[in-house]
Each structure stands twice: as C-alpha cells, then as structure tokens.
Amino acid sequence: MKDMVRRILAGAAVMAAAGSMLFAEGDYAALFAKAKDFEAKKQYVHALGTYWDAMEAAPEKAGEALEAYDKLGAAIKAGNPGYGEFDEFDIYDGWLALCKDYERYWTECCPNAFTFSIRKGELDMKTRTATYYVDIKVDESCKYKDIAGNVMTGLKSKWTSDWEEIPEPGRYWPQYSVYWKEASSMKKGGVALFKSMSYGKSLSSAVAALWSLNSNYDKSSLYDVKFNITDESGKVLLESGRKRMGSYGGYEFKGVPQATMKIIDSGKARIKIAGLWLEYGKLASNYANDSRDWLKPLPELAIEVRADNFNLPGMPAGDVNATKPVIAAEAKSVAVDGILVRTTEVMQAEYEAVTGSNPSYYKGDRRPVEQVSWYDAIRFCNKLSEMKGLTPCYSVKGSTNVDTWTDYSADDVEWNKAANGWRLPTEEEWAKAADDGHKYSGSNNLDEVAWYSGNSDYETHDVAGKKANAKGLYDMSGNVWEWCWDRYSNSSSYRVNRGGSYYDGSDGCVVSYRRRGDPGNQGSDIGFRVVRNAD
C-alpha cells in the first residue's frame, strides 16, 4: 500500500489495536443501508450519524455515503428539517421532530472525542515499581461538530419566538430540551431528562454530556470510562477503575512492576476501553473529581465506543476522526469528455494528508486548501498519484520525484500526457467541466451555486455547500480560484486561474471569465481541483 493509504487508515488501525468497538470495513454496506432506512423514517440526525459511521468503516470506498451525508447536511443547513416541501406549519413540526431526534441520537451516541496519554510518575526504589498517570483529554468529536453545525445553522435561520416548544437555539437549545414541559427524573422519547434549578426547564442528556464543554472550566465530561493498558498482543497489563473523563488529575496506577514499566516506556503499551457510561448531572466545578454527589437520580446509560470517540495517544484531539470522512471525497469524481474530474476543490484535510502541511489562511478540514502556488499544486498531484499507485504526470529534468526538484521554473515542468495520474486540468478541460449552459456554473442565480463577495463574509466555506452544476461539480464558480495547467498567453509566463472566489464580485464568477496568476502566487483566494485521464 502507498503512503497516503497508510496515513488515512493509520488511525483506524491503532484504534482497533487499542480495543475500541469500532466498525469493520465489511460493515459499510450494512451501515449505509441503515442510514437510508433512518432517512426514509425521517430520523435525519440518526441518518447523518450513520452515514458518518459508514464513511469511517470504509473511508476509501465511501463516496456514496459522503454524497448522501453532504446532500442531507446541506438541506438541513439551508433551513429545511430534512427533505420535502414545508409550509409555515410543516416547517415548525419538522424542526420539532428533528430536534427530538437530535437529542435522542446524542443520548445514544457519545458526542465527545477522547485522547489518552500516559506519563510516568514517581519511582519506588524499595519495591522497584513506579506510578503512572493516564490523562484523558476531552473535546467535541468531529462528527458532533459537523452535524451540530448544520443543525444549529439551519434552525437559527428559521426559528421564531412563537415556536413555543423549541427553546431559542444557541441561547437555550440544545442546553434545554425540547421536552422541557415534561417532569424531571424521567425518560421521554428515549431522552433522559433532569430539572434545571436556574431556568426551571428540563435539560436533555445530550447536553448533560456536553455541559462542561460550554463552561469556563477546562474541558471535562459527564462520561465515566473504564480502560485497560495492554501490550501489543492485547494482554491486559493494568486495569483501571471507573474514571470521569476530563476530571482533574488523571487516573493513577501505583505499584507498576518493572516488566510492565519496560513495555510502557518503550512505547509498546496500548489503551483498551473496557466500558463507557453516560451519567446525568451538572458539575459545579472540574475539581469534582470522582465523587458522585453531583449525580442526578437517573440510571446511567452504557454507550458504545465508536471510532469518532477515540483519538491516538498524544495526538491533538480530532486529528484522526477529522480526516477519514473528508478523504472519502477523493473517491468521488465524474467523467467529463474522457477525463475524471473531482467533484470538489482539494480540501485541506486531504492536502495535509498528502503533503504533511496545511498552508491555508482560513482553516477547516472541509474548506478548500488555499495559499497554494501553481508549483504547490503540481507537486501535490505527483505525490497523490504516487500514493494512489498511479503514474505521475509531471517531471523536472526527467524526474517525477518532487523531492529532487530544485532550482526550476514553470517552463522546466514537463507533462506526460499518457500518464494516468492526477493533474491540473487544462483551461479547455476546466471550461468544458464548468459550462452547463448557465451564466455561472450551475445556475443563472449566483447565490445558488457560489460563495462570492455578496454572501461569503469574505472567507472560504466548506466545499459542496452550494448547489452542484449539471455535471455534478461543486464550486466551479466561487469559493477559491482554481489553477489550470496552461499559460495565460503564448508570450506570458503567467498561468490561468478560473472560477472566481469568495473575495470577488459576480463578474469574476462568470463561467467565461479568466484571470492570470504568477505561478509562485500563494494568495488566500486561490486553490485547485484535480483531474486525471479516464482508465
């Protein structure tokens, strides 16, 4: 396997070794079918969550799940509580049902991501043992942030003060449940509730789990975890008691024998989660530690541990689970006049997975990479091709290995037109892909298809957030300019940019508009998409 595939799947491999109850690749079809069933039942948050799980089960073949996830997420983000036509009453009923499904889903599925790290403490020379501490860092999982972002944006755009059963989004909901009229200390619709003393309304367990993430304290959690430290074969070396994730001080193992110390110190130890439970209550402080006086009198809920809940030890939260669904997008391309064209501009998560860096000014895994020169784009294409087992298209002085390219200009880059690797489109190829008979790519109404100066707030946005053109391609107008292979003119050293950007007015987003750029230019308004010859 090539380096890119190893990097994409590394998180899943390590997490599986760590013992999380993760989805196997064979689960993709079952999960995709389950998501479709949720969608048919109008359980749209469950559908989004299960599409995400399907992508994590098989990130390299998950293009269909990603397309379904993006389409449904975009509909909700646009203000619709799912699919269908909604009048003034239907849209209220639909959003109430979606909010209930949201609370049910985040009761059943942990919305947090946890990073475990092991550190060595005091030595006991008499017993020849040591103390080790396991710190558990808590953050919102990338799945939660993405789904919650779509739901909150859509709900805020439609909510009005006469929507009595839905507390004001952001200010009160989801902190205060849509079941707020119900009595405390009960379960309603699959959502555990408890009474808020300050507001007098019921809090949902979904937010009980997240409450301290919104506090002024260090990030903590209302989840209890029990875990084991194992060797590489899975043999249990140390077993923890239950620990509230994110509570002050970490978990302490005393009297660790010398043989176990050697395994841990050599980096060969693994953490296996043995159980995860959702408790109910509101912490007065992160120093509550493991006392239980803050718990409400409700039964705890055992939670399945999923890939999006587990980060690699020592890695920044989100590094693992952020990448997989995003990288799945690379499997999605469409055929246009004998070439395969990526449906989206190259996203930051993929660029970083291939190159090891992210130069973008406006950060976001699903935003288009920008501040990349024509040279950067050419090098990315060759690296991606090598990682995918394809023949690189570009060479300098006979070498396709970009690490050997030094002291070269754009004129030194040669294109092997017979190669099957990823590359930049020619201007003609780009124009054919963009042109579907409209003024802008996909519509005569620019707001439907593009992020431009009139609606972007002068920054990039996640790819595929607007309507695709007739060929299934997103953001061919707006978001970021796209590099093409060609010179701007025969006598020019400049290269062609097409498509317009978030910073430009409507004129720059017209399909026929072209701009020139120095091949070394690295502006925050310019990125690229890749194509390759059809097999």
C-alpha positions as CSV (number, residue, x, y, z in Angstrom):
1,M,0.0,0.0,0.0
2,K,1.1,3.5,-0.7
3,D,1.9,6.1,2.0
4,M,-1.3,8.0,1.6
5,V,-3.5,5.0,2.3
6,R,-1.4,4.1,5.3
7,R,-1.8,7.6,6.7
8,I,-5.5,7.6,6.2
9,L,-6.0,4.2,7.8
10,A,-3.4,4.6,10.5
11,G,-5.9,6.0,13.0
12,A,-8.3,3.1,12.4
13,A,-5.6,0.5,12.8
14,V,-4.2,1.9,16.0
15,M,-7.7,2.4,17.4
16,A,-8.6,-1.2,16.6
17,A,-5.5,-2.3,18.3
18,A,-6.5,-0.2,21.3
19,G,-9.6,-2.2,21.6
20,S,-12.4,0.2,20.8
21,M,-15.6,-1.3,19.5
22,L,-15.0,0.0,16.0
23,F,-16.8,-0.7,12.7
24,A,-15.1,-3.1,10.4
25,E,-14.8,-2.4,6.7
26,G,-17.4,-5.1,6.0
27,D,-19.9,-3.0,7.9
28,Y,-20.0,-0.3,5.3
29,A,-22.9,-1.8,3.3
30,A,-25.0,-2.5,6.4
31,L,-24.4,0.9,7.8
32,F,-25.2,2.6,4.5
33,A,-28.5,0.7,4.3
34,K,-29.3,1.5,7.9
35,A,-28.7,5.2,7.2
36,K,-31.0,5.1,4.3
37,D,-33.6,3.5,6.5
38,F,-33.3,6.3,9.0
39,E,-33.6,8.8,6.2
40,A,-36.8,7.1,5.0
41,K,-38.2,7.3,8.5
42,K,-37.3,11.0,8.7
43,Q,-34.9,10.3,11.6
44,Y,-32.5,12.7,9.9
45,V,-29.9,13.1,12.7
46,H,-29.7,9.3,13.1
47,A,-29.2,9.2,9.3
48,L,-26.4,11.7,9.3
49,G,-24.6,9.9,12.2
50,T,-24.9,6.6,10.5
51,Y,-23.7,7.9,7.1
52,W,-20.7,9.2,9.0
53,D,-20.1,5.8,10.7
54,A,-20.3,4.2,7.2
55,M,-17.6,6.5,6.0
56,E,-15.4,5.6,8.9
57,A,-15.9,1.9,8.3
58,A,-14.5,2.2,4.7
59,P,-13.1,5.6,4.0
60,E,-11.6,4.7,0.6
61,K,-14.9,3.5,-0.8
62,A,-17.3,5.8,0.9
63,G,-18.1,8.2,-1.9
64,E,-21.8,7.3,-1.9
65,A,-22.1,7.7,1.8
66,L,-20.3,11.0,1.7
67,E,-22.5,12.3,-1.1
68,A,-25.7,11.3,0.9
69,Y,-24.3,12.9,4.0
70,D,-23.4,16.1,2.3
71,K,-26.7,16.3,0.5
72,L,-28.8,15.8,3.7
73,G,-26.5,18.1,5.7
74,A,-26.8,20.8,3.1
75,A,-30.6,20.6,3.1
76,I,-30.7,21.0,6.9
77,K,-28.1,23.7,7.0
78,A,-30.2,25.6,4.4
79,G,-33.1,25.7,6.9
80,N,-35.1,22.6,5.9
81,P,-35.7,20.0,8.6
82,G,-34.9,17.3,6.1
83,Y,-36.3,16.5,2.7
84,G,-39.7,17.7,1.4
85,E,-41.8,20.7,0.9
86,F,-42.7,22.7,4.1
87,D,-45.3,25.4,4.7
88,E,-45.2,27.7,7.8
89,F,-46.7,25.0,10.0
90,D,-44.9,22.0,8.5
91,I,-41.5,23.6,9.0
92,Y,-42.2,24.0,12.7
93,D,-43.4,20.4,13.1
94,G,-40.4,19.2,11.1
95,W,-37.9,21.1,13.2
96,L,-39.5,19.9,16.4
97,A,-39.2,16.3,15.2
98,L,-35.6,16.9,14.1
99,C,-34.7,18.5,17.5
100,K,-36.1,15.5,19.3
101,D,-34.2,13.1,17.0
102,Y,-31.1,15.2,17.7
103,E,-31.5,14.7,21.5
104,R,-32.2,11.0,21.1
105,Y,-29.1,10.5,18.9
106,W,-26.7,12.3,21.2
107,T,-28.2,10.3,24.1
108,E,-27.3,7.0,22.3
109,C,-24.0,8.2,20.8
110,C,-21.2,10.0,22.7
111,P,-20.6,13.4,21.2
112,N,-17.1,13.7,22.6
113,A,-13.7,12.6,21.4
114,F,-11.1,11.5,24.0
115,T,-7.3,11.5,23.9
116,F,-5.4,9.2,26.3
117,S,-1.8,9.9,27.2
118,I,0.4,8.0,29.7
119,R,3.0,9.7,31.8
120,K,5.5,8.3,34.3
121,G,5.4,9.4,37.9
122,E,7.4,8.6,41.0
123,L,9.8,5.6,41.3
124,D,9.8,3.4,44.4
125,M,13.4,2.1,44.7
126,K,12.5,-0.3,47.6
127,T,9.8,-2.2,45.7
128,R,11.3,-1.5,42.2
129,T,7.9,-0.2,41.0
130,A,6.6,3.1,39.6
131,T,3.5,5.2,39.5
132,Y,1.9,6.0,36.1
133,Y,-0.8,8.5,35.3
134,V,-3.2,8.3,32.4
135,D,-4.6,11.7,31.4
136,I,-7.8,11.9,29.4
137,K,-8.4,14.9,27.3
138,V,-12.0,15.6,26.2
139,D,-13.1,17.6,23.1
140,E,-16.2,17.6,20.9
141,S,-15.9,14.9,18.3
142,C,-15.6,16.0,14.6
143,K,-18.8,14.1,13.9
144,Y,-20.7,16.1,16.6
145,K,-19.3,19.4,15.4
146,D,-20.2,18.8,11.8
147,I,-23.7,17.5,12.5
148,A,-24.4,20.1,15.2
149,G,-23.1,22.9,13.0
150,N,-25.5,22.0,10.2
151,V,-28.5,21.7,12.6
152,M,-27.8,24.8,14.5
153,T,-27.2,27.0,11.4
154,G,-30.5,25.7,9.8
155,L,-32.6,26.0,12.9
156,K,-31.4,29.6,13.7
157,S,-32.3,30.7,10.2
158,K,-35.9,29.6,10.6
159,W,-36.6,29.9,14.4
160,T,-39.1,32.5,15.5
161,S,-40.2,33.4,19.1
162,D,-43.6,31.8,18.7
163,W,-42.0,28.4,18.3
164,E,-43.0,27.7,21.9
165,E,-41.8,24.1,22.2
166,I,-38.3,24.8,20.8
167,P,-36.2,26.9,23.2
168,E,-34.2,29.6,21.3
169,P,-31.4,27.8,19.5
170,G,-27.9,28.7,20.7
171,R,-29.2,30.6,23.7
172,Y,-31.3,27.9,25.3
173,W,-31.5,24.9,22.9
174,P,-30.0,22.3,23.0
175,Q,-28.9,23.0,26.6
176,Y,-32.7,23.0,27.4
177,S,-34.6,20.1,26.0
178,V,-37.5,20.3,23.5
179,Y,-39.1,18.0,26.1
180,W,-38.9,20.9,28.6
181,K,-42.6,20.6,29.6
182,E,-42.1,17.1,30.9
183,A,-41.5,16.3,34.5
184,S,-37.9,15.8,35.8
185,S,-36.3,12.4,36.7
186,M,-37.9,10.5,33.8
187,K,-37.2,9.4,30.3
188,K,-39.2,10.7,27.4
189,G,-38.9,9.7,23.8
190,G,-35.7,7.9,24.6
191,V,-34.1,11.1,26.1
192,A,-33.2,11.2,29.7
193,L,-34.2,14.4,31.4
194,F,-33.4,16.2,34.6
195,K,-34.5,19.5,36.0
196,S,-32.5,22.7,35.8
197,M,-32.8,24.7,39.0
198,S,-31.9,28.0,37.4
199,Y,-34.2,28.0,34.4
200,G,-36.9,25.6,35.5
201,K,-36.9,23.6,32.3
202,S,-35.6,20.1,31.6
203,L,-32.1,19.6,30.3
204,S,-31.5,16.8,27.9
205,S,-28.9,14.1,28.4
206,A,-27.4,15.1,25.1
207,V,-26.4,18.3,26.7
208,A,-25.7,16.8,30.1
209,A,-22.9,15.0,28.3
210,L,-21.7,18.3,26.8
211,W,-22.5,20.7,29.5
212,S,-19.0,21.3,30.8
213,L,-17.7,21.8,27.2
214,N,-19.6,25.0,27.3
215,S,-18.4,26.1,30.7
216,N,-15.5,28.2,31.8
217,Y,-13.7,25.3,33.3
218,D,-11.2,23.1,31.5
219,K,-12.9,20.8,29.1
220,S,-14.4,17.9,31.0
221,S,-17.2,15.4,30.6
222,L,-20.1,13.6,32.3
223,Y,-18.9,10.2,30.9
224,D,-17.4,7.5,33.1
225,V,-14.8,5.3,31.4
226,K,-13.1,2.1,32.4
227,F,-10.0,1.1,30.5
228,N,-7.1,-1.3,30.4
229,I,-3.5,-0.9,29.5
230,T,-2.4,-3.8,27.3
231,D,0.7,-4.9,25.4
232,E,0.7,-5.1,21.6
233,S,-0.8,-8.6,21.6
234,G,-3.8,-7.4,23.7
235,K,-2.7,-9.0,27.0
236,V,-4.0,-6.9,29.9
237,L,-1.2,-5.3,32.0
238,L,-3.2,-2.8,34.1
239,E,-6.9,-2.4,34.7
240,S,-8.4,0.9,35.8
241,G,-11.4,1.6,38.0
242,R,-14.1,3.9,36.6
243,K,-13.0,7.5,36.0
244,R,-14.9,10.6,34.9
245,M,-13.4,11.7,31.7
246,G,-11.7,15.0,31.9
247,S,-11.8,15.1,35.7
248,Y,-8.8,16.8,37.5
249,G,-5.6,14.8,38.0
250,G,-5.9,11.9,35.6
251,Y,-6.0,8.2,36.6
252,E,-3.3,6.9,38.8
253,F,-1.7,3.4,38.6
254,K,0.5,2.7,41.6
255,G,3.0,-0.1,42.1
256,V,3.5,-0.8,38.4
257,P,6.1,-3.6,38.2
258,Q,9.4,-3.4,36.3
259,A,8.4,-5.7,33.5
260,T,5.3,-3.6,32.8
261,M,7.3,-0.4,33.1
262,K,9.6,-1.6,30.2
263,I,6.6,-2.2,27.9
264,I,5.1,1.2,28.7
265,D,8.4,3.1,28.5
266,S,9.3,1.5,25.1
267,G,6.0,2.8,23.6
268,K,4.6,-0.6,23.1
269,A,1.6,-0.2,25.5
270,R,-1.9,0.2,24.2
271,I,-5.1,1.5,25.8
272,K,-8.2,-0.5,25.5
273,I,-11.5,1.0,26.6
274,A,-13.5,-1.6,28.6
275,G,-16.6,0.5,29.1
276,L,-18.2,3.9,28.7
277,W,-21.2,5.2,30.6
278,L,-23.2,8.4,30.4
279,E,-24.0,9.9,33.8
280,Y,-26.5,12.7,34.5
281,G,-25.9,15.9,36.4
282,K,-24.2,19.3,36.2
283,L,-20.7,19.8,37.6
284,A,-20.2,22.6,39.9
285,S,-16.5,22.5,39.0
286,N,-14.0,20.5,37.2
287,Y,-12.5,19.7,40.6
288,A,-15.5,17.5,41.4
289,N,-13.2,14.5,40.6
290,D,-14.8,11.2,41.1
291,S,-17.3,11.9,43.9
292,R,-20.8,11.2,42.9
293,D,-22.7,13.9,44.9
294,W,-23.4,15.8,41.7
295,L,-25.3,13.0,40.0
296,K,-29.0,13.1,39.5
297,P,-31.1,10.1,40.4
298,L,-31.3,8.6,37.0
299,P,-30.0,5.3,35.7
300,E,-26.7,5.5,33.9
301,L,-26.6,4.6,30.2
302,A,-24.0,2.3,28.7
303,I,-22.6,3.8,25.5
304,E,-21.0,2.1,22.5
305,V,-17.5,3.3,21.8
306,R,-17.1,4.4,18.2
307,A,-14.2,5.5,16.1
308,D,-15.1,9.2,16.4
309,N,-14.8,8.9,20.2
310,F,-11.1,7.8,20.2
311,N,-8.0,9.7,19.3
312,L,-4.5,8.5,19.2
313,P,-2.5,8.9,22.4
314,G,-0.7,12.2,22.4
315,M,-2.3,13.5,19.2
316,P,-4.3,16.7,19.2
317,A,-8.0,15.9,19.5
318,G,-9.7,15.5,16.2
319,D,-6.6,14.5,14.1
320,V,-7.9,11.0,13.5
321,N,-11.6,11.3,13.1
322,A,-11.5,14.6,11.2
323,T,-9.6,13.1,8.2
324,K,-11.5,10.0,7.3
325,P,-14.8,11.2,6.1
326,V,-13.1,14.1,4.3
327,I,-10.6,11.8,2.5
328,A,-13.6,9.7,1.3
329,A,-14.4,12.6,-1.0
330,E,-11.4,11.7,-3.2
331,A,-13.3,8.6,-4.4
332,K,-15.9,10.8,-6.0
333,S,-15.3,12.1,-9.4
334,V,-17.3,12.5,-12.6
335,A,-16.4,11.8,-16.2
336,V,-16.4,14.8,-18.5
337,D,-15.2,14.4,-22.1
338,G,-12.8,11.5,-21.4
339,I,-11.3,12.7,-18.1
340,L,-12.3,12.2,-14.5
341,V,-12.9,15.5,-12.6
342,R,-13.0,15.7,-8.9
343,T,-16.4,16.9,-7.7
344,T,-14.8,19.4,-5.2
345,E,-11.8,21.5,-4.9
346,V,-9.0,19.9,-3.0
347,M,-9.8,20.1,0.7
348,Q,-7.4,21.0,3.4
349,A,-7.6,17.6,5.2
350,E,-6.6,15.8,2.0
351,Y,-3.8,18.3,1.2
352,E,-2.4,17.8,4.6
353,A,-2.7,14.0,4.5
354,V,-0.7,14.1,1.2
355,T,1.9,16.8,1.9
356,G,2.1,16.9,5.7
357,S,1.3,20.6,5.8
358,N,-1.7,23.0,5.5
359,P,-0.8,26.5,4.3
360,S,-4.4,27.8,4.3
361,Y,-5.3,31.1,5.9
362,Y,-9.0,30.1,6.6
363,K,-8.6,26.8,8.4
364,G,-11.1,23.9,8.1
365,D,-10.8,20.3,7.1
366,R,-13.6,20.6,4.5
367,R,-12.7,24.0,3.3
368,P,-10.6,24.3,0.1
369,V,-6.9,24.5,0.5
370,E,-5.6,27.9,-0.4
371,Q,-2.4,29.9,-0.3
372,V,-1.0,27.3,-2.7
373,S,1.0,28.2,-5.7
374,W,0.9,26.5,-9.2
375,Y,4.1,24.8,-8.1
376,D,2.5,23.5,-4.9
377,A,-0.4,22.2,-6.9
378,I,1.9,20.4,-9.4
379,R,3.8,18.8,-6.5
380,F,0.6,17.7,-4.8
381,C,-0.6,16.0,-8.0
382,N,2.6,13.9,-8.3
383,K,2.5,12.9,-4.6
384,L,-1.1,12.0,-4.7
385,S,-0.5,9.9,-7.8
386,E,2.3,8.0,-6.2
387,M,0.3,7.3,-3.1
388,K,-2.6,6.0,-5.2
389,G,-0.3,3.7,-7.3
390,L,-0.8,5.8,-10.4
391,T,1.9,7.1,-12.9
392,P,2.8,10.8,-12.0
393,C,2.1,13.2,-14.8
394,Y,4.8,15.8,-14.1
395,S,8.6,15.7,-14.3
396,V,11.5,18.1,-13.9
397,K,14.8,17.2,-15.6
398,G,13.4,13.7,-16.2
399,S,12.4,13.0,-12.5
400,T,8.9,12.6,-11.3
401,N,10.1,12.6,-7.6
402,V,9.2,16.1,-6.4
403,D,11.8,15.9,-3.6
404,T,14.5,16.1,-6.2
405,W,13.2,19.2,-7.8
406,T,15.4,22.2,-7.1
407,D,16.2,25.4,-8.9
408,Y,13.4,25.0,-11.5
409,S,10.8,27.3,-13.2
410,A,7.4,26.6,-14.6
411,D,9.0,26.2,-18.0
412,D,11.0,23.2,-16.6
413,V,7.9,21.2,-15.7
414,E,7.0,18.7,-18.4
415,W,3.7,16.9,-18.6
416,N,3.4,13.3,-19.7
417,K,0.0,13.3,-21.3
418,A,-0.1,9.5,-21.4
419,A,0.2,9.1,-17.7
420,N,-2.8,8.1,-15.7
421,G,-2.0,10.2,-12.5
422,W,-3.8,13.1,-11.1
423,R,-3.0,16.5,-12.6
424,L,-4.3,20.1,-13.1
425,P,-6.9,20.5,-15.8
426,T,-6.1,22.4,-19.0
427,E,-8.1,25.6,-19.4
428,E,-10.2,23.9,-22.1
429,E,-10.9,20.9,-19.8
430,W,-11.9,23.3,-17.0
431,A,-14.2,25.3,-19.2
432,K,-16.0,22.2,-20.5
433,A,-16.5,20.9,-17.0
434,A,-17.8,24.3,-15.8
435,D,-20.1,25.2,-18.7
436,D,-23.6,23.8,-18.4
437,G,-25.4,26.5,-20.3
438,H,-25.7,29.0,-17.5
439,K,-24.0,32.3,-16.8
440,Y,-22.5,30.9,-13.7
441,S,-21.5,27.2,-13.3
442,G,-24.8,25.6,-12.4
443,S,-27.3,28.5,-12.4
444,N,-28.0,32.0,-13.6
445,N,-28.6,32.8,-9.9
446,L,-25.1,33.2,-8.4
447,D,-26.2,32.7,-4.8
448,E,-27.4,29.2,-5.5
449,V,-24.0,27.9,-6.7
450,A,-21.2,30.1,-5.4
451,W,-19.6,31.7,-2.4
452,Y,-18.6,35.2,-3.6
453,S,-18.3,38.7,-2.0
454,G,-22.0,39.1,-1.8
455,N,-22.6,36.2,0.6
456,S,-19.3,34.8,1.9
457,D,-18.4,37.3,4.7
458,Y,-15.1,37.4,2.8
459,E,-13.8,34.0,3.8
460,T,-13.8,30.5,2.3
461,H,-16.5,28.0,3.1
462,D,-16.8,24.2,3.2
463,V,-16.8,22.6,-0.3
464,A,-20.0,21.4,-1.7
465,G,-22.1,23.8,0.4
466,K,-23.8,25.2,-2.6
467,K,-25.7,23.6,-5.5
468,A,-23.7,21.5,-8.0
469,N,-23.7,22.2,-11.7
470,A,-25.4,19.9,-14.2
471,K,-22.3,17.7,-14.3
472,G,-22.2,17.1,-10.5
473,L,-19.3,19.5,-9.8
474,Y,-19.3,21.9,-6.9
475,D,-17.8,25.4,-6.5
476,M,-16.8,25.8,-10.2
477,S,-17.9,29.3,-9.6
478,G,-16.7,31.0,-6.4
479,N,-15.1,29.9,-3.1
480,V,-11.5,29.9,-4.5
481,W,-9.9,30.5,-7.9
482,E,-8.6,27.3,-9.5
483,W,-5.2,26.8,-11.1
484,C,-5.1,25.5,-14.6
485,W,-2.1,24.0,-16.4
486,D,-2.0,26.5,-19.3
487,R,-0.1,29.7,-19.8
488,Y,-2.3,32.8,-19.9
489,S,-0.9,33.5,-23.3
490,N,1.8,32.2,-25.5
491,S,4.1,35.1,-24.6
492,S,3.3,35.0,-20.9
493,S,4.9,33.1,-18.0
494,Y,1.7,33.6,-16.0
495,R,-0.7,30.6,-15.6
496,V,-4.5,30.6,-15.9
497,N,-6.9,31.0,-12.9
498,R,-10.6,30.2,-13.4
499,G,-13.8,30.3,-11.4
500,G,-13.7,33.4,-9.2
501,S,-13.6,33.3,-5.4
502,Y,-15.2,34.3,-2.1
503,Y,-13.4,37.7,-2.4
504,D,-14.7,38.6,-5.9
505,G,-17.9,40.1,-7.2
506,S,-20.2,38.4,-9.6
507,D,-18.2,39.2,-12.7
508,G,-15.3,37.0,-11.6
509,C,-17.6,34.1,-11.2
510,V,-19.0,34.1,-14.7
511,V,-18.0,30.8,-16.4
512,S,-16.2,32.5,-19.3
513,Y,-14.1,34.8,-17.0
514,R,-10.4,34.1,-16.8
515,R,-7.6,35.6,-14.7
516,R,-3.8,35.3,-14.8
517,G,-1.5,34.5,-11.9
518,D,2.2,34.2,-11.3
519,P,2.9,30.5,-10.8
520,G,4.5,31.4,-7.5
521,N,1.5,33.3,-6.2
522,Q,0.1,31.9,-2.9
523,G,-3.0,34.1,-2.3
524,S,-5.7,33.1,0.2
525,D,-8.2,33.2,-2.7
526,I,-6.6,30.5,-4.8
527,G,-6.7,26.7,-4.7
528,F,-7.2,24.0,-7.3
529,R,-9.1,20.8,-8.2
530,V,-7.5,17.8,-9.9
531,V,-8.4,15.6,-12.9
532,R,-6.9,12.5,-14.5
533,N,-7.3,10.6,-17.7
534,A,-10.1,8.1,-17.6
535,D,-9.0,4.4,-17.4
